[in-house]
Structures are given as structure tokens and as C-alpha cells.
Amino acid sequence: MNHLPVWAQIALLILLLLCSAFFSISETAMMAQNRSRLKFNAKQGSGSAKLTQRLLERVDRLLSTILIGNNLLNTAITTLVTAVAINSFGNDDKVLTIATLLVGTLIIVFAEILPKVVGASYADRIARIVAYPLAGFQILLAPLVFFVNGFVNRILSVLGIQTISDDTQRLTPQELRQVVLESQNYIPAKPRTILLNLLNLEDLRVDEVMTPRSHMEVLDLLRGD
């Protein structure tokens, strides 16, 4: 690295941090987005929504791609900062300690916390944008992802752990009722009440919906008077 000018080293460090931040923001946005809205937009013909949905069909492959890319970049950042520190100030324990603290701070703030907060705040919008480059990275890192996933699946198999597919993660009636209760900002009061009544049908007893005979008013049509 000593043959590169200082501005080039700084530019390379910034580029690596931005790339690492991309994978961090992608991970949070893809996992935090609204799946119901995603399915709706995909059915409406949105190309980015369809691609995002296709990526999420194999969450293991998607996460492996993101984590491999992120860790490779973070390793490159650590190596770059350490090499620059040693070339500039010498191979000293204090230099290495300061370089470690510096690179840790840079990665935690600019490549982890900041992008993940942004990704969680604008998950739906960001997920549609990052889906296209993520699809490209999946192809680029496919051999490495295949090897890592195979190794991980072997470990899970030995431990007797089964992965849960997306189809088994459906909302229970209680969870669906909670979703309706928390949707006051999106669903008007009357439709929300109707939905809640529908969800409560299975809990109703017959005597709760019947009118007592003593409260009924009837007309005898057989009597002439």
C-alpha cells in the first residue's frame, strides 16, 4: 500500500466502507420489508417486487450472499487500515491498538449501525432498489455460497436442526387479530370492526347471536283478526 498516494488510500477506504454499508442496508431492508405489500406489488406487475420476492424465496442463499460479501469487505477494510498504519507509523503495539480501535469504530458506525437504521426505516423502498445488484452478486458469489450453504446445512443436519420454510410461517388467528387491531392508521373503524367480528366468529356461542323468545315480537298471520 505504500506505493499508493494518501488520497488514493483514503478513497479506497471510503469505497470499501460504502460497499460494506450496501450489504448491511440490504440485509436489514430485505428482512424488514412488508411481505404482504411485496406480494401485492408483485401481483400488480412490479418488476422490482417480483425480483425481491424471488430472492426471498431462498433466504438462505440471499443471506449467505450478503454475509459473505459483507465479511470479505470488512476484512479488506481491516487489512487496509492496518497496512497503512504500519507503513506510516511503524509496526508497534500502540499503532496496532489504535488502528484496531479506528477500524472497529469505522465499521460499526458507517458500515453497520448507520446503514441498518436507514434500511429499517425505509425497508420497502430500499429493498426494491438493492434487489437488482443483489441478484448480480448472487450469480457472482454462487460457487462460494454453494460451498458455505452446503457446509452449514451439514452442520445443521448433524445437530438435528431443521430450517423453517416461508410456507410454515403463517399468521395464527390471534396474530391476525392483533394486526387488524394495530391497523387503525390504514383501515377505517367500520371495516376494522367487521374484520374483527369475522375473526371472532369461531369464539361465539349460539346463545350469543340468538334473540331470546321473550324479546321477540311476532305476528300471527293465521288469525283473521
Steps between C-alpha positions, in 0.01 A plus 500: 500500500799732543519561126150653499461871576313596815193622312476165318518308827227717653286465187541121507404492869187707435407274206536187711291654779227594252495149356482349849221743588313386187492139621396608850216719379393227256482237772281713727275630222438156349415345836294792637279578203126441499446159338127557440569827315776326306264225381239759405749705296629184332146406395456852366791436262787679674826359366705597804240345734505176301879489515499574874244226556710257298809581708307447824382157385851380587583696812798276578663579166419870531642531852808301407568735208458808719705369792783369282525830315479700822765299683739503204474879485540543875811282488636711215433819700683361802795393286517837324492709818754275674737508202476879470559542876808274497646665188442848641584457869687171527420154634434591860250369757354848554464553126322166459271573797402842363452354151275225641288752693477726195395226258253361754339841543482559124339162432254514792381856429517536121470140381262353759288723725437796268403299188289254699301779666436654158412159356247432773345847462447474122492123457244472219652773285861392547429129447367570148819693416757256638327194353667548160864519619434221751383275216828572323705427812311172542621391158854627564534333840300188409790248533603635841138520617440141386800377699411699814132399493594135452736516796243677720221259401726208589561647847126561549428144394751362752344716774150388401384853421244544221465828316151652487364582158302813426182297445491382862532851639135598466308730728283340765148640555624674815789662311268604217261655753790697648597624152144625443495669840822685420385612155294801610719729288419302184153345545193710594317415822195333343689257268741425786205411726359270230834323465530455876146360515588250228809390693290464814236276337663176614492619861129587500237279662161444341317665789707818446361556151144377559220729617319370812138404432376740765661789304342406166195671349302271271194530281249218478408494132263204542251694710245700308471779749 
